[in-house]
Amino acid sequence: MSETITFDPAMRDITVRMLSYLHPLFMIITVGLLALVFKEGVSLRQARLQGVSSRNRSLHTRLAKIVTGLILVGAISGPISAVQLRGWDAFESIHSRITLSVVSVCILTATLGWLLEHRQFQRPSVHGWLGLLTLLGATAAFVTGFVLLP
């Protein structure tokens, strides 16, 4: 039985190598912003439990919408980078499977956040727990993606 050996184009071409770092760089910034969104959400929860009005609601909601978009862009750019720059199958790694799960949870979290913002959903704790799951999942996706670097 013969085994096919594939070569990573990023190992041979410096331009491809540099371009292959764009997605991870973009995603580390996105995960950092996601952590900030989560921190602001925890502050909102603490204020709500203490019965105090919070001024950070707009920061949390505005930044969360941006970060959701960034996560979606990252989820699209990852497979493109894998296929176009590295010559891999788009969804062959554990990283891609974790990412698909994170994107699903993120979309659910964002939807519940929008419903909370428009007073059509009354369970902010569900939104918060899903936010935590999104952050933990994004961190796991980053760690599993780290081993894929050229």
Protein Blocks (a to p, Z undefined) as FASTA:
>chain_A
ZZdddddfklmmmklmmmmmmmmmmmmmmmmmmmmmmmmmmmmmmmmmnopacfklmmmm
mmmmmmmmmmmmmmmmmmmmmmmmnopafklcfklmmmmmmmmmmmmmmmmmmmmmnopa
ccfklmmmmmmmmmmmmmmmmmmmmmmpZZ
